[in-house]
Amino acid sequence: MDKSVEFFFDYVSPYSYLSNSQLSSFSNIDIVYRPMLLGAVMQSTKNNPPGMIPAKGKYITKDLNLWAQHYDIPFKMNSVFPQNTLNALRLAIVCQQEGCFQLIHEALFQAMFVNDLDLSNLDVLESLIDKYQLKSDRLIGKISEISIKDVLKKNTHEAISRGAFGAPTFFVGDEMFFGNDRLHFISKIMSSKDQ
């Protein structure tokens, strides 16, 4: 029986950061990490960022902090927001292929929502890679390869075609779940597969 959950995310999404912090608690479940370009998803589906609605933007700041406290994880809204995460997403895909994804994936979310760094800056990405003694020249060099760009485009188009309109979006088979606050539903479904 399939025990996998697809996780479509963008490093610019604070709710993706929150969700990501809890995925390790899903025991015996394969998390399939699918970087996608959130801006393209929202543009395609005519969705607007919550911050464009002043009252909602004000509420979300409180909500994000409440969730971070609930999960007992650090959280700081980035001072450069929104920001262009295109290269960070491509780097994640490179690292998936190079076998260093989990290290860089966690570092990118930490950089964005703990350390207040600008992921659109290539120097920031290089410093994150260097921290783990990985070859930054090689990894950064690969983010401009057509094959890497194509994977990100494919992930993004697939998310849209399957009904995604924001991040984080999860799929258990064909069933879609949107948002950090749906993890308990996913956990319940996955637990039922054990029976």
C-alpha positions as a Markdown table, in Angstrom:
| # | Residue | x | y | z |
|---|---|---|---|---|
| 1 | Met | 0.0 | 0.0 | 0.0 |
| 2 | Asp | 1.3 | 3.4 | -0.9 |
| 3 | Lys | 2.5 | 5.4 | 2.1 |
| 4 | Ser | 3.7 | 8.6 | 0.5 |
| 5 | Val | 2.6 | 12.2 | 0.8 |
| 6 | Glu | 3.5 | 14.8 | -1.8 |
| 7 | Phe | 4.5 | 18.2 | -0.4 |
| 8 | Phe | 4.3 | 21.1 | -2.8 |
| 9 | Phe | 5.9 | 24.1 | -1.3 |
| 10 | Asp | 7.8 | 27.4 | -1.9 |
| 11 | Tyr | 10.4 | 28.8 | 0.5 |
| 12 | Val | 8.6 | 32.1 | 0.4 |
| 13 | Ser | 5.6 | 30.6 | 2.1 |
| 14 | Pro | 5.6 | 30.9 | 5.9 |
| 15 | Tyr | 2.9 | 28.2 | 6.2 |
| 16 | Ser | 5.1 | 25.8 | 4.2 |
| 17 | Tyr | 7.8 | 26.5 | 6.7 |
| 18 | Leu | 5.4 | 25.7 | 9.6 |
| 19 | Ser | 4.2 | 22.5 | 7.8 |
| 20 | Asn | 7.8 | 21.4 | 7.0 |
| 21 | Ser | 8.7 | 21.5 | 10.7 |
| 22 | Gln | 6.1 | 18.8 | 11.4 |
| 23 | Leu | 6.7 | 16.3 | 8.6 |
| 24 | Ser | 9.3 | 14.4 | 10.6 |
| 25 | Ser | 6.6 | 13.3 | 13.0 |
| 26 | Phe | 4.9 | 11.3 | 10.1 |
| 27 | Ser | 6.5 | 7.9 | 10.9 |
| 28 | Asn | 6.9 | 5.3 | 8.2 |
| 29 | Ile | 5.6 | 7.8 | 5.6 |
| 30 | Asp | 7.6 | 8.8 | 2.5 |
| 31 | Ile | 7.5 | 12.6 | 2.0 |
| 32 | Val | 7.9 | 13.5 | -1.6 |
| 33 | Tyr | 9.2 | 17.0 | -1.7 |
| 34 | Arg | 7.9 | 19.0 | -4.7 |
| 35 | Pro | 9.4 | 22.5 | -5.0 |
| 36 | Met | 7.0 | 24.8 | -7.0 |
| 37 | Leu | 6.9 | 28.5 | -7.8 |
| 38 | Leu | 4.1 | 29.9 | -5.7 |
| 39 | Gly | 3.9 | 33.1 | -7.6 |
| 40 | Ala | 3.1 | 31.2 | -10.8 |
| 41 | Val | 0.5 | 29.1 | -9.1 |
| 42 | Met | -1.2 | 32.1 | -7.7 |
| 43 | Gln | -1.1 | 34.0 | -11.0 |
| 44 | Ser | -2.5 | 31.0 | -12.9 |
| 45 | Thr | -5.4 | 30.5 | -10.4 |
| 46 | Lys | -6.0 | 34.2 | -9.9 |
| 47 | Asn | -5.3 | 33.9 | -6.2 |
| 48 | Asn | -3.9 | 36.9 | -4.3 |
| 49 | Pro | -1.4 | 36.9 | -1.5 |
| 50 | Pro | -3.1 | 37.3 | 1.9 |
| 51 | Gly | -1.1 | 40.5 | 2.6 |
| 52 | Met | -2.9 | 42.3 | -0.2 |
| 53 | Ile | -6.0 | 42.3 | 2.1 |
| 54 | Pro | -4.9 | 44.6 | 5.0 |
| 55 | Ala | -7.2 | 43.0 | 7.7 |
| 56 | Lys | -6.1 | 39.5 | 6.6 |
| 57 | Gly | -2.5 | 40.5 | 6.5 |
| 58 | Lys | -2.6 | 41.8 | 10.0 |
| 59 | Tyr | -4.4 | 38.7 | 11.3 |
| 60 | Ile | -1.9 | 36.3 | 9.5 |
| 61 | Thr | 1.0 | 37.9 | 11.4 |
| 62 | Lys | -0.6 | 36.9 | 14.7 |
| 63 | Asp | -1.7 | 33.5 | 13.3 |
| 64 | Leu | 1.8 | 32.6 | 12.1 |
| 65 | Asn | 3.3 | 33.4 | 15.5 |
| 66 | Leu | 0.6 | 31.3 | 17.3 |
| 67 | Trp | 1.4 | 28.3 | 15.1 |
| 68 | Ala | 5.1 | 28.7 | 15.7 |
| 69 | Gln | 4.5 | 28.8 | 19.4 |
| 70 | His | 2.2 | 25.8 | 19.1 |
| 71 | Tyr | 4.9 | 23.8 | 17.3 |
| 72 | Asp | 7.6 | 25.2 | 19.6 |
| 73 | Ile | 9.8 | 26.4 | 16.7 |
| 74 | Pro | 11.5 | 29.7 | 16.0 |
| 75 | Phe | 9.8 | 32.1 | 13.6 |
| 76 | Lys | 10.6 | 35.6 | 12.3 |
| 77 | Met | 8.8 | 37.2 | 9.4 |
| 78 | Asn | 11.4 | 38.1 | 6.8 |
| 79 | Ser | 12.1 | 41.8 | 6.5 |
| 80 | Val | 12.3 | 41.3 | 2.7 |
| 81 | Phe | 8.9 | 40.0 | 1.8 |
| 82 | Pro | 7.8 | 38.7 | -0.6 |
| 83 | Gln | 11.1 | 37.8 | -2.2 |
| 84 | Asn | 12.2 | 35.9 | -5.4 |
| 85 | Thr | 12.9 | 32.3 | -4.4 |
| 86 | Leu | 13.3 | 31.0 | -8.0 |
| 87 | Asn | 17.0 | 30.2 | -7.6 |
| 88 | Ala | 16.4 | 28.7 | -4.1 |
| 89 | Leu | 13.8 | 26.4 | -5.5 |
| 90 | Arg | 16.1 | 25.4 | -8.4 |
| 91 | Leu | 18.9 | 24.8 | -5.8 |
| 92 | Ala | 16.6 | 22.5 | -3.9 |
| 93 | Ile | 16.0 | 20.5 | -7.1 |
| 94 | Val | 19.8 | 20.3 | -7.8 |
| 95 | Cys | 20.3 | 19.1 | -4.3 |
| 96 | Gln | 17.6 | 16.4 | -4.7 |
| 97 | Gln | 19.6 | 15.1 | -7.6 |
| 98 | Glu | 22.9 | 15.5 | -5.8 |
| 99 | Gly | 21.9 | 13.7 | -2.6 |
| 100 | Cys | 22.1 | 16.7 | -0.3 |
| 101 | Phe | 18.5 | 17.9 | -0.3 |
| 102 | Gln | 17.5 | 17.6 | 3.3 |
| 103 | Leu | 20.5 | 19.7 | 4.6 |
| 104 | Ile | 19.9 | 22.5 | 2.1 |
| 105 | His | 16.1 | 22.3 | 2.3 |
| 106 | Glu | 16.1 | 22.9 | 6.1 |
| 107 | Ala | 18.8 | 25.6 | 5.7 |
| 108 | Leu | 16.7 | 27.5 | 3.2 |
| 109 | Phe | 13.6 | 27.6 | 5.4 |
| 110 | Gln | 15.8 | 28.6 | 8.4 |
| 111 | Ala | 17.4 | 31.3 | 6.3 |
| 112 | Met | 14.0 | 32.7 | 5.3 |
| 113 | Phe | 12.0 | 32.5 | 8.5 |
| 114 | Val | 14.5 | 32.4 | 11.3 |
| 115 | Asn | 17.7 | 34.2 | 10.1 |
| 116 | Asp | 16.0 | 37.0 | 8.0 |
| 117 | Leu | 18.1 | 36.3 | 4.9 |
| 118 | Asp | 17.3 | 37.2 | 1.3 |
| 119 | Leu | 17.1 | 34.0 | -0.7 |
| 120 | Ser | 17.1 | 36.0 | -4.0 |
| 121 | Asn | 20.8 | 36.8 | -3.2 |
| 122 | Leu | 23.2 | 34.2 | -4.8 |
| 123 | Asp | 25.8 | 35.0 | -2.1 |
| 124 | Val | 23.3 | 33.9 | 0.6 |
| 125 | Leu | 22.7 | 30.7 | -1.2 |
| 126 | Glu | 26.4 | 30.1 | -1.6 |
| 127 | Ser | 27.0 | 30.7 | 2.1 |
| 128 | Leu | 24.3 | 28.2 | 3.0 |
| 129 | Ile | 26.0 | 25.6 | 0.8 |
| 130 | Asp | 29.5 | 26.4 | 2.1 |
| 131 | Lys | 28.2 | 25.9 | 5.7 |
| 132 | Tyr | 27.9 | 22.2 | 5.0 |
| 133 | Gln | 31.2 | 21.9 | 3.1 |
| 134 | Leu | 29.4 | 21.2 | -0.1 |
| 135 | Lys | 30.7 | 22.4 | -3.5 |
| 136 | Ser | 28.9 | 25.7 | -3.9 |
| 137 | Asp | 30.4 | 26.4 | -7.4 |
| 138 | Arg | 29.1 | 23.1 | -8.7 |
| 139 | Leu | 25.6 | 23.4 | -7.1 |
| 140 | Ile | 25.0 | 27.0 | -8.0 |
| 141 | Gly | 26.3 | 26.4 | -11.5 |
| 142 | Lys | 23.7 | 23.8 | -12.0 |
| 143 | Ile | 20.7 | 25.9 | -11.1 |
| 144 | Ser | 20.8 | 27.5 | -14.6 |
| 145 | Glu | 20.7 | 24.2 | -16.4 |
| 146 | Ile | 17.6 | 23.7 | -18.6 |
| 147 | Ser | 16.9 | 20.3 | -17.0 |
| 148 | Ile | 16.7 | 21.9 | -13.5 |
| 149 | Lys | 14.4 | 24.7 | -14.8 |
| 150 | Asp | 12.2 | 22.1 | -16.5 |
| 151 | Val | 11.7 | 20.1 | -13.2 |
| 152 | Leu | 10.5 | 23.3 | -11.4 |
| 153 | Lys | 8.2 | 24.2 | -14.3 |
| 154 | Lys | 6.9 | 20.6 | -14.3 |
| 155 | Asn | 6.2 | 20.6 | -10.6 |
| 156 | Thr | 4.5 | 24.0 | -10.8 |
| 157 | His | 2.3 | 23.0 | -13.8 |
| 158 | Glu | 1.5 | 19.7 | -12.2 |
| 159 | Ala | 0.4 | 21.3 | -9.0 |
| 160 | Ile | -1.9 | 23.7 | -10.9 |
| 161 | Ser | -3.4 | 20.9 | -13.0 |
| 162 | Arg | -4.1 | 18.9 | -9.9 |
| 163 | Gly | -6.0 | 21.8 | -8.2 |
| 164 | Ala | -3.4 | 23.6 | -6.2 |
| 165 | Phe | -3.9 | 27.4 | -5.6 |
| 166 | Gly | -1.4 | 28.1 | -2.9 |
| 167 | Ala | 1.2 | 26.6 | -0.6 |
| 168 | Pro | 1.6 | 24.4 | 1.2 |
| 169 | Thr | -0.4 | 21.8 | -0.8 |
| 170 | Phe | -0.3 | 18.1 | 0.0 |
| 171 | Phe | -1.5 | 15.2 | -2.0 |
| 172 | Val | -2.3 | 11.7 | -0.7 |
| 173 | Gly | -2.9 | 9.9 | -4.0 |
| 174 | Asp | -5.4 | 12.1 | -5.7 |
| 175 | Glu | -6.8 | 13.7 | -2.6 |
| 176 | Met | -5.6 | 17.3 | -2.0 |
| 177 | Phe | -5.1 | 19.1 | 1.3 |
| 178 | Phe | -4.2 | 22.8 | 1.5 |
| 179 | Gly | -2.6 | 24.5 | 4.4 |
| 180 | Asn | -0.6 | 23.9 | 7.5 |
| 181 | Asp | -3.7 | 23.3 | 9.5 |
| 182 | Arg | -4.6 | 20.1 | 7.5 |
| 183 | Leu | -1.8 | 18.0 | 8.7 |
| 184 | His | -4.0 | 16.1 | 11.2 |
| 185 | Phe | -6.3 | 15.0 | 8.4 |
| 186 | Ile | -3.3 | 13.7 | 6.4 |
| 187 | Ser | -2.0 | 11.9 | 9.5 |
| 188 | Lys | -5.5 | 10.3 | 10.0 |
| 189 | Ile | -5.6 | 9.1 | 6.4 |
| 190 | Met | -2.1 | 7.7 | 6.6 |
| 191 | Ser | -2.9 | 5.9 | 9.9 |
| 192 | Ser | -5.9 | 4.3 | 8.3 |
| 193 | Lys | -3.7 | 2.8 | 5.6 |
| 194 | Asp | -2.0 | 0.8 | 8.4 |
| 195 | Gln | -5.2 | -1.0 | 9.2 |
